[in-house]
Amino acid sequence: MRLTVFWQRMRDYFGEGYADSFARDHVMSELGGRTVHQALDAGWEAKDVWRAVCAALEIPADKR
C-alpha cells in the first residue's frame, strides 16, 4: 500500500482534521507502543499500520 492510499483511508475514516491528530497522539499497543507516525518513521509498512489501526478500532470490513 502506498502512503498516499494509507493517508486517504485515514482521512476517509477519521475525517480531514482528525486523521493526523489521531496519527500523532494515539499510542497503540498493536504498533508496539507507537503512534502511527512513529511506526511509519520506524519503517513499518503502511499496509501493516493500516491493519493495526483497523484491528485496534474494530473498523468494519466495509470501511477498510
Secondary structure, DSSP 8 states (H G I E B T S, - for coil): --HHHHHHHHHHHH-HHHHHHHHHH--BGGGTSB-HHHHHHTT--HHHHHHHHHHHHT--GGG-
